[in-house]
Structures are given as C-alpha cells and as structure tokens.
Amino acid sequence: MTFRHAPATFMPQSHAPTLIRRARRLKACVEVGFAVALGCASLWGIVEAVGWVLS
C-alpha cells in the first residue's frame, strides 16, 4: 500500500522528517561546540594551574 495519493490532511507532515533532521543537526552542532568550549576551558584551567604551581 503506497501513500502517493494521500489526502491533503497529510501534507503538513511531509516536512516533518526534514525538520527533525535539521533539529538533530543543530543539536549535534551545539553539543560539539559545547564540548569544544568545555575542552578549551579545562585546558586553560590546566595551563593556569601548572603556571600557578611553577610560579
């Protein structure tokens, strides 16, 4: 059974997969950015701690 001749009521749902995909991509970008920022912050913290210990 194919949904090629689906009623007009199902038309708005055709955009749902692309929106979900876009939202997932945005979420992944945000997570990667957050991880990078956290990594840079922790790296800076380590550098600061080493500098404080050596001084």
QUITA-V44003 format. One line per field, one symbol per residue. psi: psi as a letter, one per 30 degrees, with the letter a starting at -180 (. if undefined). burial: + if it has 9 or more other C-alpha atoms within 8 Angstrom, else -. Layout:
# QUITA-V44003
psi: ???
burial: ???
This chain:
# QUITA-V44003
psi: klgehllfffeffffeeeeeeeeeeeeeeeeeeeeeeeeeeeeeeeeeeeeeef.
burial: -------------------------------------------------------
